[in-house]
Amino acid sequence: MLQNDRSDQVNAQELACRLSDATGLLFRVGLECRSTDNNLFVELLTLEVQVGDELVELVYDPGSVEVGPFTTRLLQALARGIVDGLIVSEQVVQLEPWTWEKLLNIALIEQWDPETFTARVRTCRLTGLSLGFPVLVHCSTWSTEVVEVLANLFPQAPVRWVLKPDLFIYVPLDQCEGGLAQQRVYGDALIEQIHAVLADELGVLATVFVGQVIEEDIWAGFLEVRKLTELHRRFFISKLGLAAWNVGIASLFSETRSIVGQDYIQGVLGHLNKELLETLRVFLEKEMSVADSSRALFIHRNTLTYRLDRITELTGYNPRRLNGAVHLYMALWLGSHTNSNR
């Protein structure tokens, strides 16, 4: 514990101050584990750090921010680094400030929920995010040049978080530019743009995932694009990437086991031959228009009517009525996307 050596006391007080500034936790130099506040005993935790030949005990209040085992180890390492700087060097040690990348990395390791992340953002006093897209780039092979290329492509991006072979970036969007429809057009274009530039400049094949437009909920944005990778792997494997607004009914099946989906397809479409399946697909694509569908299939209207009646008889769902068309469309969609995964 602290002795009466003045230099060690100064070093310990400086350490406590810097840790408080860096983490948002309340640190002080102390000799006991309890403090009295308005006649109430508040339990505090201790952090021991070697200062010179002495062991310094710092006391911090875990109530100011939730502190887990990983955070405690992190603080100990941070404290040792600051102490080394105080003892070895006479120069003022400038503590590196919190960054979005550092906070995101800890959130991933400790599996924070969005509410915890938001609280930590306030504690660390991180600011500067404007309206933008969370984007996750998955590379077939990793190269440090990926970061450089995308930094040149999006120099205004405030966040570039490396998760080899992935890279998470936050692409700002001009708030004065268009409405939601135009923003989504830009988001769709990001997929092709990033894929093309990495392929052309580095020969790296990339799959790109774009989340909904956000402003400060960057951790929620990351969780969203990470979930898109699972949907892509299951339903959109042949595409260059996936935007959150294009997942369609895939989100309904995301928690459904493949065997359940196969049973659903078989139960709805199992009795239809290829001709009837193609007729159904075209009829639904043409928004249930008999005239447009018969022209697209090069058949007479009466022939189309007969086939639609036959589909109704074999499946129990009438494709000319909305409730029947919904079931048939979902089974067709799931069947086509499941087959593309094989």
GUKE-55941 format. One line per 10 residues: number of its first residue (from 1); their letters; for each residue z, y, x of C-alpha. Coordinates in nm, 4 decimals, always signed. Each point is the difference from the previous one (the first is absolute). Layout:
N
NUM = A = Z:Y:X ~ ...;
! end
This chain:
342
1 = MLQNDRSDQV = +0.0000:+0.0000:+0.0000 ~ -0.0161:+0.3642:+0.0988 ~ +0.2217:+0.1127:+0.2799 ~ +0.1016:+0.3580:+0.0727 ~ -0.3018:+0.0533:+0.2207 ~ -0.1663:+0.3214:-0.1189 ~ -0.3540:-0.0932:+0.1097 ~ +0.0114:-0.3233:-0.2003 ~ +0.1284:+0.1866:-0.3051 ~ -0.2846:+0.2519:+0.0257;
11 = NAQELACRLS = -0.2531:-0.2782:+0.0405 ~ +0.1405:-0.1889:-0.2987 ~ -0.0002:+0.3087:-0.2231 ~ -0.3575:+0.0765:+0.1018 ~ -0.0960:-0.3605:-0.0754 ~ +0.1588:+0.0150:-0.3466 ~ -0.1780:+0.3263:-0.0782 ~ -0.3395:-0.1324:+0.1041 ~ +0.0406:-0.3247:-0.1878 ~ +0.0916:+0.1936:-0.3132;
21 = DATGLLFRVG = -0.3050:+0.2229:+0.0340 ~ -0.2291:-0.2949:+0.0672 ~ +0.1158:-0.2350:-0.2748 ~ +0.1638:+0.2066:-0.2728 ~ +0.3165:-0.2100:+0.0403 ~ +0.3285:+0.1817:+0.0510 ~ +0.1351:-0.0766:+0.3503 ~ +0.3141:+0.1230:+0.1729 ~ +0.1976:-0.0982:+0.3081 ~ +0.3172:-0.1733:-0.1108;
31 = LECRSTDNNL = +0.2848:-0.2321:+0.0890 ~ +0.0646:-0.1521:-0.3409 ~ -0.1974:-0.1701:-0.2727 ~ +0.1341:+0.1864:-0.3011 ~ -0.0160:+0.3601:-0.1070 ~ +0.1904:+0.1877:-0.2705 ~ -0.1960:+0.2110:-0.2473 ~ +0.1897:+0.1580:-0.2926 ~ +0.2785:-0.2518:+0.0555 ~ -0.2445:-0.2904:-0.0350;
41 = FVELLTLEVQ = -0.0589:-0.2503:+0.2761 ~ -0.3694:-0.0447:+0.0833 ~ -0.1027:-0.2970:+0.2111 ~ -0.2232:+0.0909:+0.2933 ~ -0.1951:-0.2200:+0.2403 ~ +0.0122:+0.0232:+0.3784 ~ -0.2817:-0.0006:+0.2520 ~ +0.0989:-0.0696:+0.3608 ~ -0.2096:+0.1343:+0.2863 ~ +0.0614:-0.0128:+0.3739;
51 = VGDELVELVY = +0.0280:+0.3512:+0.1523 ~ +0.0422:-0.0199:+0.3734 ~ +0.2937:-0.2309:+0.0620 ~ +0.1474:+0.0633:-0.3420 ~ -0.0695:-0.1522:-0.3405 ~ -0.0604:+0.2685:-0.2609 ~ +0.0761:-0.0781:-0.3616 ~ -0.2074:+0.1983:-0.2475 ~ +0.0914:-0.0128:-0.3657 ~ -0.2634:+0.0367:-0.2711;
61 = DPGSVEVGPF = +0.0064:+0.0037:-0.3771 ~ -0.2297:-0.2706:-0.1430 ~ +0.0242:+0.1663:-0.3410 ~ -0.2349:+0.2766:+0.1114 ~ -0.2842:-0.2541:+0.0324 ~ +0.0013:-0.3743:-0.0640 ~ +0.0447:-0.1712:+0.3362 ~ -0.1071:-0.3580:+0.0554 ~ +0.0327:-0.2269:+0.3055 ~ -0.3428:+0.0973:+0.1339;
71 = TTRLLQALAR = +0.0764:+0.3705:-0.0391 ~ +0.3279:-0.0438:+0.1883 ~ -0.1773:-0.1689:+0.2910 ~ -0.2607:+0.2724:-0.0037 ~ +0.2657:+0.2699:+0.0156 ~ +0.1728:-0.1732:+0.2889 ~ -0.3235:-0.0120:+0.1959 ~ -0.0719:+0.3629:-0.0854 ~ +0.3478:+0.1036:+0.1064 ~ -0.0296:-0.1822:+0.3327;
81 = GIVDGLIVSE = -0.3296:+0.1750:+0.0663 ~ +0.1500:+0.3430:-0.0674 ~ +0.3048:-0.0750:+0.2133 ~ -0.2185:-0.1109:+0.2894 ~ -0.1830:+0.3308:-0.0231 ~ +0.3241:+0.1982:-0.0096 ~ +0.1504:-0.1761:+0.3004 ~ -0.3039:-0.0437:+0.2260 ~ -0.1711:+0.3308:-0.0610 ~ +0.1378:+0.3505:-0.0029;
91 = QVVQLEPWTW = -0.2895:+0.1120:-0.2171 ~ +0.0348:+0.0338:-0.3761 ~ -0.1110:-0.3228:-0.1671 ~ -0.2415:+0.0696:-0.2877 ~ +0.0363:-0.2737:-0.2585 ~ -0.3342:-0.1132:-0.1389 ~ -0.0146:+0.0978:-0.3689 ~ -0.0490:-0.2412:-0.2862 ~ -0.3611:-0.0762:-0.0919 ~ -0.1529:-0.1620:-0.3051;
101 = EKLLNIALIE = -0.1093:-0.2924:+0.2158 ~ +0.3548:-0.0661:+0.1253 ~ +0.1422:+0.0103:-0.3506 ~ -0.2738:-0.2242:-0.1381 ~ +0.0647:-0.2541:+0.2741 ~ +0.3713:-0.0181:-0.0801 ~ -0.0753:-0.0207:-0.3725 ~ -0.2266:-0.2989:+0.0629 ~ +0.2569:-0.1806:+0.2153 ~ +0.2878:+0.0608:-0.2405;
111 = QWDPETFTAR = -0.2146:-0.0435:-0.3145 ~ +0.1004:+0.3247:-0.1677 ~ -0.0856:+0.0790:-0.3593 ~ -0.1779:+0.3318:-0.0768 ~ +0.3244:+0.1687:-0.1083 ~ +0.1718:-0.0794:+0.3311 ~ -0.3011:+0.1285:+0.1915 ~ +0.0003:+0.3266:-0.1967 ~ +0.3684:+0.0504:+0.0783 ~ -0.0613:-0.0592:+0.3704;
121 = VRTCRLTGLS = -0.2892:+0.2481:+0.0002 ~ +0.2413:+0.2687:-0.1213 ~ +0.2602:-0.1039:+0.2576 ~ -0.2509:+0.0157:+0.2856 ~ -0.1452:+0.3244:-0.1358 ~ -0.3590:-0.1222:+0.0166 ~ -0.2565:+0.2240:-0.1698 ~ -0.3659:+0.0929:+0.0172 ~ -0.1776:-0.2516:-0.2217 ~ -0.2570:+0.1384:-0.2404;
131 = LGFPVLVHCS = -0.1987:-0.1753:-0.2718 ~ -0.1833:-0.2959:+0.1510 ~ -0.0936:-0.3680:+0.0103 ~ +0.2063:-0.2783:+0.1594 ~ -0.2522:-0.2163:+0.1884 ~ +0.0533:-0.3358:+0.1705 ~ -0.2692:-0.1116:+0.2457 ~ +0.0002:-0.3705:+0.0898 ~ -0.2015:-0.0713:+0.3151 ~ -0.1568:-0.3337:+0.0876;
141 = TWSTEVVEVL = +0.0990:+0.0651:+0.3628 ~ +0.2416:+0.2639:+0.1222 ~ -0.0856:+0.2687:+0.2502 ~ +0.1954:+0.3115:+0.0923 ~ -0.3277:+0.1854:-0.0443 ~ +0.0294:-0.0556:-0.3755 ~ +0.2719:+0.2654:-0.0108 ~ -0.2091:+0.2402:+0.2059 ~ -0.3117:-0.0442:-0.2137 ~ +0.1871:+0.0547:-0.3265;
151 = ANLFPQAPVR = +0.1907:+0.2941:+0.1485 ~ -0.3364:+0.1624:+0.0719 ~ -0.1236:-0.0880:-0.3490 ~ +0.3123:+0.1376:-0.1709 ~ +0.1510:+0.2552:+0.2417 ~ +0.2087:+0.1501:-0.2816 ~ +0.1779:-0.3308:-0.0788 ~ +0.3771:+0.0522:+0.0525 ~ +0.0809:-0.3739:+0.0159 ~ -0.1581:-0.2720:+0.2154;
161 = WVLKPDLFIY = +0.2216:-0.3075:+0.0006 ~ -0.1105:-0.2941:+0.2136 ~ +0.0711:-0.3493:-0.1364 ~ -0.2328:-0.2078:+0.2183 ~ -0.2574:-0.1093:-0.1110 ~ +0.0511:+0.2518:-0.2805 ~ +0.0192:+0.3766:-0.0020 ~ +0.1587:+0.2024:-0.2786 ~ -0.1238:+0.3566:-0.0301 ~ +0.0647:+0.2791:-0.2473;
171 = VPLDQCEGGL = -0.3217:+0.1880:-0.0768 ~ +0.0681:+0.3467:-0.1467 ~ -0.2062:+0.1174:-0.2942 ~ -0.0881:+0.3600:-0.0720 ~ +0.1949:+0.0781:-0.3168 ~ -0.2650:+0.2535:-0.1005 ~ -0.2725:-0.2656:-0.0033 ~ -0.0865:-0.1417:-0.3415 ~ +0.2021:-0.2090:-0.2400 ~ +0.1098:-0.3616:-0.0065;
181 = AQQRVYGDAL = -0.3538:-0.1369:-0.0453 ~ -0.1302:+0.1851:+0.3064 ~ +0.3053:-0.0992:+0.2017 ~ -0.0692:-0.3648:-0.0755 ~ -0.3619:+0.0385:+0.1027 ~ +0.1270:+0.1296:+0.3346 ~ +0.2489:-0.2876:+0.0200 ~ -0.2768:-0.2552:-0.0598 ~ -0.2087:+0.1690:+0.2688 ~ +0.2871:-0.0368:+0.2505;
191 = IEQIHAVLAD = -0.0412:-0.3769:-0.0096 ~ -0.3643:+0.0061:+0.1058 ~ +0.0514:+0.2908:+0.2411 ~ +0.2823:-0.1630:+0.1962 ~ -0.1676:-0.3410:-0.0003 ~ -0.3262:+0.1502:+0.1289 ~ +0.1484:+0.2162:+0.2759 ~ +0.2106:-0.2841:+0.1457 ~ -0.2937:-0.2409:-0.0138 ~ -0.2433:+0.2481:+0.1564;
201 = ELGVLATVFV = +0.2246:+0.1418:+0.2716 ~ +0.2189:-0.2972:+0.0920 ~ -0.1666:-0.3043:-0.1517 ~ +0.3228:-0.0619:-0.1929 ~ -0.0267:-0.1381:-0.3529 ~ +0.2587:+0.1631:-0.2235 ~ +0.1202:-0.0490:-0.3556 ~ +0.1248:+0.3255:-0.1517 ~ +0.2569:+0.0427:-0.2774 ~ +0.0499:+0.3335:-0.1783;
211 = GQVIEEDIWA = +0.2946:+0.0757:-0.2287 ~ +0.0466:+0.2492:-0.2795 ~ +0.0228:+0.3696:+0.0914 ~ +0.3577:+0.0877:+0.0955 ~ +0.1798:+0.2939:+0.1573 ~ +0.3365:-0.1011:+0.1459 ~ +0.0555:-0.3617:-0.1115 ~ -0.1546:-0.1360:+0.3173 ~ +0.2095:-0.3188:+0.0075 ~ -0.0960:-0.0809:-0.3600;
221 = GFLEVRKLTE = -0.3607:+0.0683:+0.1038 ~ +0.0287:-0.2463:+0.2872 ~ +0.1496:-0.2683:-0.2253 ~ -0.2894:+0.0522:-0.2410 ~ -0.2757:-0.0402:+0.2604 ~ +0.1769:-0.3017:+0.1483 ~ -0.0058:-0.1620:-0.3451 ~ -0.3722:+0.0767:-0.0181 ~ -0.0512:-0.2261:+0.3024 ~ +0.1341:-0.2931:-0.2012;
231 = LHRRFFISKL = -0.2273:+0.0763:-0.2964 ~ -0.2962:+0.0333:+0.2362 ~ +0.0730:-0.3352:+0.1638 ~ +0.0158:-0.1716:-0.3372 ~ -0.2625:+0.1743:-0.2123 ~ -0.2212:+0.2319:+0.2100 ~ -0.0461:-0.1821:+0.3297 ~ -0.3694:+0.0920:+0.0301 ~ +0.0565:+0.3775:-0.0336 ~ +0.0438:+0.2493:+0.2867;
241 = GLAAWNVGIA = +0.3290:+0.1136:-0.1469 ~ +0.1782:+0.0894:-0.3192 ~ +0.1217:+0.3156:-0.1722 ~ +0.2992:-0.0140:-0.2330 ~ -0.2002:+0.1222:-0.3005 ~ -0.2581:-0.2769:+0.0392 ~ +0.2266:-0.3045:-0.0255 ~ -0.0565:-0.0248:-0.3761 ~ +0.1484:-0.3076:-0.1603 ~ +0.0688:-0.1537:+0.3412;
251 = SLFSETRSIV = +0.3470:+0.1532:-0.0181 ~ +0.0666:-0.2092:-0.3130 ~ -0.0681:-0.3178:+0.1949 ~ +0.1665:+0.1058:+0.3247 ~ +0.3216:-0.1865:-0.0788 ~ -0.1795:-0.2974:-0.1555 ~ -0.0406:-0.3181:+0.1988 ~ -0.3599:-0.1099:+0.0625 ~ +0.0447:-0.3224:-0.1962 ~ +0.1078:+0.1986:-0.3071;
261 = GQDYIQGVLG = -0.3102:+0.2166:+0.0293 ~ -0.2202:-0.3088:+0.0274 ~ +0.1612:-0.1477:-0.3109 ~ -0.0674:+0.3260:-0.1866 ~ -0.3676:+0.0057:+0.1037 ~ -0.0458:-0.3641:-0.0968 ~ +0.1720:+0.0487:-0.3335 ~ -0.2199:+0.2946:-0.0985 ~ -0.3386:-0.0759:+0.1591 ~ +0.0149:-0.3703:+0.0790;
271 = HLNKELLETL = -0.2402:-0.1073:-0.2760 ~ -0.2756:+0.2522:+0.0768 ~ -0.3114:-0.0986:+0.1971 ~ -0.1700:+0.2284:+0.2526 ~ -0.2376:+0.1458:-0.2588 ~ +0.2806:+0.0992:-0.2348 ~ +0.2110:+0.1356:+0.2863 ~ -0.2865:+0.2223:+0.1142 ~ -0.0627:+0.1141:-0.3570 ~ +0.3666:+0.0894:-0.0380;
281 = RVFLEKEMSV = +0.0093:+0.1862:+0.3321 ~ -0.3049:+0.2123:-0.0854 ~ +0.1219:+0.0658:-0.3554 ~ +0.3340:+0.1337:+0.1258 ~ -0.1633:+0.1999:+0.2816 ~ -0.2276:+0.1647:-0.2571 ~ +0.3091:+0.1061:-0.1979 ~ -0.0657:-0.2544:-0.2786 ~ -0.3360:+0.1525:-0.0899 ~ -0.2288:-0.2638:-0.1536;
291 = ADSSRALFIH = -0.3134:+0.2065:+0.0633 ~ +0.0757:+0.0737:+0.3672 ~ +0.1181:-0.3555:+0.0688 ~ -0.3043:-0.1694:-0.1530 ~ -0.2304:+0.2223:+0.2063 ~ +0.1946:-0.0721:+0.3212 ~ -0.0121:-0.3769:-0.0678 ~ -0.3660:+0.0054:-0.1128 ~ +0.0843:-0.1818:-0.3233 ~ -0.0393:+0.0760:-0.3716;
301 = RNTLTYRLDR = +0.2898:+0.1601:-0.1873 ~ +0.0288:-0.3097:-0.2186 ~ +0.0322:-0.2196:+0.3077 ~ +0.2783:+0.2234:+0.1316 ~ +0.1767:-0.0123:-0.3365 ~ -0.0176:-0.3794:+0.0016 ~ +0.1456:-0.0168:+0.3522 ~ +0.2844:+0.2383:-0.0894 ~ +0.0830:-0.2138:-0.3029 ~ -0.0015:-0.3073:+0.2234;
311 = ITELTGYNPR = +0.2375:+0.1716:+0.2497 ~ +0.2348:+0.0814:-0.2872 ~ -0.0107:-0.3614:-0.1199 ~ +0.0688:-0.1504:+0.3451 ~ +0.2682:+0.2442:+0.1211 ~ +0.1704:+0.1176:-0.3163 ~ -0.0579:+0.3626:+0.1069 ~ -0.2632:+0.2204:-0.1634 ~ -0.1646:+0.2172:+0.2693 ~ -0.1125:+0.2495:-0.2665;
321 = RLNGAVHLYM = +0.3612:+0.0897:-0.0832 ~ +0.2278:+0.1880:+0.2383 ~ +0.2881:-0.2473:+0.0090 ~ -0.2363:-0.2890:+0.0744 ~ -0.2043:+0.1986:+0.2504 ~ +0.3165:+0.0887:+0.1952 ~ +0.0938:-0.3659:+0.0532 ~ -0.3535:-0.0981:+0.0922 ~ -0.0400:+0.2926:+0.2408 ~ +0.3295:-0.0736:+0.1771;
331 = ALWLGSHTNS = -0.0916:-0.3652:+0.0443 ~ -0.3465:+0.0920:+0.1308 ~ +0.1415:+0.2575:+0.2397 ~ +0.2674:-0.2329:+0.1348 ~ -0.2519:-0.2811:+0.0364 ~ -0.2500:+0.2052:+0.1965 ~ +0.2637:+0.1470:+0.2339 ~ +0.1737:-0.3328:+0.0519 ~ -0.3310:-0.1617:+0.0914 ~ -0.0673:+0.2758:+0.2564;
341 = NR = +0.3206:-0.0985:+0.1790 ~ -0.1086:-0.3573:+0.0551;
! end
